[in-house]
Amino acid sequence: MKNVSVKNITTNAANTNSASVNATYDVTDKSGKTTALKVTFGLKNVNGDWKISSYRINP
């Protein structure tokens, strides 16, 4: 992998203890080919710190 760029982040749902966000990345390999990667992250608030509790790579 040569480069990863964040293209977009959106919030699906959120409350004081959890959140769900979508993120889109552009991933460039060593030969210069760029692929879009879409990921959904589940976040959990643990003692005031947000931690990734789950993730899913979307088609």
ABEGO torsion letter per residue (X at the ends): XABBBBABBBBABBBAABBBBBBBBBBBBAAGBBBBBBBBBBBBBBGGBBBBABBBBBX
